[in-house]
Amino acid sequence: LRPDERDTEAEREKNNQSGFSHVFSIYPHVET
């Protein structure tokens, strides 16, 4: 991957993590 592609992937992963955290805060019983 080019550096910019790797940065985009890292940004996407960070967004996914925050999204999961958001869902987990709403549905704490959901296994991820």
Backbone bond lengths (Angstrom), bond angles and torsions (degrees), N, CA, C in turn:
res aa  C-N    CA-C-N  psi(-1)  N-CA   C-N-CA  omega(-1)  CA-C   N-CA-C  phi
1 L - - - 1.467 - - 1.523 110.81 -
2 R 1.328 115.55 145.11 1.455 119.45 173.30 1.520 107.78 -73.94
3 P 1.336 117.20 156.06 1.464 120.28 -179.09 1.532 113.18 -52.58
4 D 1.336 116.41 -40.72 1.472 118.92 -178.80 1.529 111.10 -68.30
5 E 1.341 116.87 -33.82 1.461 119.93 177.72 1.524 110.32 -68.91
6 R 1.341 115.47 -40.28 1.467 119.24 178.54 1.527 110.32 -63.46
7 D 1.341 116.76 -40.51 1.471 120.76 178.56 1.527 110.22 -63.61
8 T 1.331 116.53 -39.72 1.468 120.13 179.49 1.515 109.94 -65.07
9 E 1.327 116.61 -41.70 1.461 121.02 178.93 1.525 110.74 -63.96
10 A 1.319 116.99 -41.23 1.462 121.08 178.45 1.526 110.42 -64.46
11 E 1.325 115.87 -40.30 1.469 120.57 179.08 1.529 110.09 -64.56
12 R 1.342 115.60 -41.61 1.464 120.11 179.13 1.523 110.26 -64.19
13 E 1.323 116.02 -41.90 1.465 120.36 178.90 1.525 110.66 -63.22
14 K 1.340 116.34 -41.69 1.467 120.06 178.58 1.529 109.96 -62.66
15 N 1.334 116.91 -41.24 1.459 120.93 178.51 1.520 110.57 -64.52
16 N 1.340 117.02 -38.46 1.458 121.02 177.75 1.522 110.24 -63.40
17 Q 1.335 116.30 -43.76 1.462 120.44 -179.85 1.525 110.69 -61.34
18 S 1.318 117.55 -45.01 1.460 120.41 -179.66 1.523 110.46 -66.71
19 G 1.329 116.46 -33.91 1.454 120.79 176.74 1.511 111.16 -65.32
20 F 1.335 116.87 -43.96 1.458 120.79 177.68 1.522 110.74 -63.85
21 S 1.317 116.95 -40.34 1.463 120.94 178.96 1.524 109.94 -62.93
22 H 1.322 116.31 -38.25 1.461 121.35 179.81 1.525 109.70 -65.31
23 V 1.324 116.95 -46.68 1.462 121.59 178.85 1.525 110.17 -63.85
24 F 1.330 115.43 -41.57 1.462 119.72 -179.24 1.523 111.11 -63.31
25 S 1.328 117.18 -35.15 1.470 120.70 179.36 1.531 110.39 -68.95
26 I 1.328 116.74 -29.95 1.467 121.01 179.71 1.535 109.70 -82.60
27 Y 1.337 115.63 -42.37 1.460 121.34 -178.40 1.527 109.66 -120.44
28 P 1.341 117.57 74.12 1.469 120.68 -175.53 1.526 113.50 -63.00
29 H 1.329 117.53 -16.35 1.456 120.40 -178.95 1.525 112.70 -84.47
30 V 1.337 116.19 -12.19 1.461 120.25 -177.01 1.530 110.66 -75.35
31 E 1.315 115.73 126.78 1.473 120.35 175.02 1.518 108.54 -78.73
32 T 1.326 117.53 132.33 1.454 120.79 -178.97 1.519 110.38 -104.55
